Amino acid sequence: MGLDIQLETTPSSIYQIENLVKGNFHIAGTAFDNVVAYREGQGPIAFDEPPDLVAFMGATRIELSFVVSPDIGTYEDLKGCSIALDALATGFAFVLYDMMDRAGLSIDDCNLVPVGATPKRWESVRSGEHVGTLTIEPFTSIAIANGFRVLQSSLNTMPNYQGGIFAVNRAWAANNAEKIDSFIKGYLTSLEWTLDPNNYEKAKEILLENMPAIKPGVADAVMQKLLNPATGLTPAGEMDIAGIDAVLGLRSRYAKPSKQLLDHSAYIDLNAYMNIEKFHR
């Protein structure tokens, strides 16, 4: 079954999940944390009923880099400063809170501001509006090339962290099994091509064509991160169960209302993925 995929880059996780729940989007490439947050009623917006969102395939294991202005040398320098986040209680905010806790800095020591998706956050730091934010590639390499520095990487504090996944409303998926199957097949085929070293130069060319913010001078650094399973695309679309449990652990510590989240099976449904991946090998 062929699919006519229409891609939309969303300005924030709030916008993304709200439109996924409303049915304006059918599949979201999002953070696993978002699935948990909105399922548990801990997201920044409330729905009449908790949305039945579920992750059905992995995408990235992800490295989050705490990018800061050149004049920030230590966590102590952040006191009284403004830091840009996607949202204060979803996405990757809790990874930053954990970094700050480990460094002996309270989140009350800084002004934490919800700005939106990574492009907006990076621009707010580049312009001087905020002194730091968490970034993913290609924005980490872009920031470094512009003289900004990485204060710390999530690989130092959270070596296993399930970053990106593909999510759907469970009811929509149940009524559109063929579309889900076709999406998984198409993604796995494309992923296999992308990770093939023989396609490196062509893949880099496609990346530059579709993300003009990436300049040729940083393209190879971006590609190295994206092609590394520890910091980028997950081979075969697998999920990192230890990384999923790390997400639940952070949310159990920092999310409001407070809940102890222990059962990762409540947020994932890999049946379609396992059936396709088994025959895709």
N, C-alpha and C positions, 0 to 999 in steps of 0.2 A: 504494500500500500504506500503510495507516494504522499508526501506531506508538503504543503505550502507553508514554510516557516516564515513568520514575520517577527523580526527581532526588534526589541525596544530597550534602549538603555534607560534605566530609571534613575530619577534624581535622588532617591533615598529608599531605605528599606521599608519605611512606613508606606510610601506611595506604592511600592512594589507589592507588599503583602496585602494592602487594602484592595488593590485591583485584582490580585489573585483570588482573594476571598469572594469578591463581587462577581467573579467570572469574566472579567475583562481580559485577564491573562489566563491561559490554561496551564502553562508550565513555567516555573520560575527557577532560574539559576540563582541561588541565594545562599546565605550562610545557614548551616544546620541550626545554629542558635536561634534563628528567627522562627523556625518550625516549632521548637520547644517553647519559646517565649509566648507566642500567640495561642498555642494549644493550652498553655497553663494560665492564660489570662494575665500574663506579666508584661505584655507589650505596651508601648506608649499610647496605643489607641485600643478602645474596647469595642467588641462586637456583641450583638444581642445574644448570640450563643458562641461558645468557643469553637473556632473553625477546626474542621477535621483535616488538618494539613498533615502530609506524610512525605518523607524523603524516600525516593525510589532508586536513586543511583548517586554514587559519589562523583565529584568533579575535581576538587583540589584538596590537598592536605594543608597547604598554605603556610607561608611565613609572614608574620605581621611585624613590620619594622616601625619602631617609634622614632619617626623623623622629627628633628628639631632644628631651630634656627642655629646658625654658626656660633652664636655667642652663648648658647646653652651647653655647658660642659658636664654637669652632673644633675642628678635629680633635685638636689638642694637648690639649684638655680631656677627651678620651676615654681618655687613658692611665689604666690601672688600673680602668676602668669595665667594666660588664657590658652586652653587646649581644645582643639576641634575634634568632635566625635560625630559619627553617623547619627546615632541616637544614644541617649544616656542609659538605657536599660535593655538594649538589644544589640545584635551584631557582635562587634569585637570590643565593645567598651569594657567588658569584664576582664579581658586579657590585659588591658591597660591598668585597670584597678589592681590586678594581681601583681603586675610589674611594680607599681607604685608602693604597694604594701611591702613587697620584698625589699624595696629600697628604703623603707622607713618613712615614706611620704604618705600623708593622708590625702584622700581625694578632696577633703575640705580645704587643703592648702592651695588648691588651684581653682580656677574658674573653668568648669567643663561646659562646653557649648555644643548643642546639637546643630550640625551644619549640613549633613547629608552624605551622599556617596563620596567615594575616594577622590574623584576629580575635583569636586567642590572643596573638599577638605584640604587637598594639596594646594589648590589655588589660594585658599585663605591663609595658609602658612607662607606660601611664596610671596604673597602681597604684604605680609607683616601683620595681618589682622590677628592671627594666633601664632604662638611660638612653636607649636608642635601638633602632631597627629599620628595616628597609625596608618601606614600605607601598605599596599600590596604592589606587586609588579604590574605594570611597568613604572609606576609612580615612584617607587623607591629608587630605582636607577636614575630616573629623571631628576629627583631631588638631589641625589649625590652629585650628579653632573652639574647641578646649579649651585654647588657650594654648601648645601645643607648636609647635616650629618645624622647618622643613625645612633641614637643614644643606647638603644638595646633592641635585640631581636627576640621574638617570641620563642625561637628555637632554644634560647638560653633558659627560659622559664617554663615553657610548655612544649616539650619536644614532640608530643603527640597531641594534635589538635585538628579535629575535623572541621575544615573551613567550608569550602563550597560544596553544595549538593544540588540535585534537581528535585523540586518539590511540586506536588499537585494537591488539589482537593481530592480526598479519597472517593467521594461520590462521582466526581467527574471522571476519574480514572476508571472506576468500575463500569461506566457507561461508554468508555472510549478505549477499550483494551487494545484494539488494533492500532490506534494512533500512538499509544504509549509504546507498543512493541516497535513500531516503525521509527519512532524517535530514538529509542535505545539503540536499534540497529544502525541508524544513521550516525549517531554520535560515536558509537564504538568504532565504526569504520573510519570516520574522520579522525578520531583520536589515534588509532593505530597508524594512520598515514602521517600524522603530525609528529609522532614519537619516533618514526623511522629516520635514522641518521641520514639516509640517502635523500630525504626531502627537506633537509635543514634550510638550505638557501631559499627554496621556494616558500617554505613556511614563514621564514623571516620576511620575505617580500610581501606575502599576504598580510602579515602583522603590520608592517609599515603602511600598507595601503589602507587598512581599516582603522588604524590608530595614529592619526597624523601628529599627535602629541609626542610620539616616540621619534626621536631623531636618529639617523643612521649611526651616530657615534655611540649610542647606548644600546643599540638593537641587540648586539651579541650578548651583553650583560643581562638584558631582559630575557632573551631566549634561554640562556643557561639556567636562570631561575625557573622559568616556566617548564622546562624539560626535565628538571630535577624532581623526582617523585617526593622528596622531602619538603620541597618548597613550592611546588607547582602542580601540574597536571598529574592526576593519579592514574597509573597504568590500568587499563581495562575497566575504568570507572568504579573501582572498588571503594568500599568505605573502610575507614580505620576505626575499628570498634574501640580501641584504647583512646583514640582521639575523640570519639563520640562521648565516652565516659568522662573525658576531661571537660568537655563542654557542659555536661550535666553537673559536674562538680563545681565549676565556676558559677553556674546559675544557682545552685543550691546555696552558695555562700553570699552572693551579692543581690540576687533578684528580690523584688517585692511584688506581692506578698511572699513571705519566706515559705519555701517548700523544699523538702528533701526529695530530689529526683534521682531515682536509682535504676529504673527499668528502661533501658534504651529501646527495647523492642516496641514500646508504645508509640515511637515517633518514626519508625522506619517500616517499609514494606518492600522487600527485595524479591518478591515472587516473580514478577515480570522480568526483572533484571537477570535473575538467576537462570530462568528458562532461556533467555536470549543469549546470555554470556556463555552458557554451556555449549551451545551450538556455534558460537562465534569463534571459539578458540581454534 
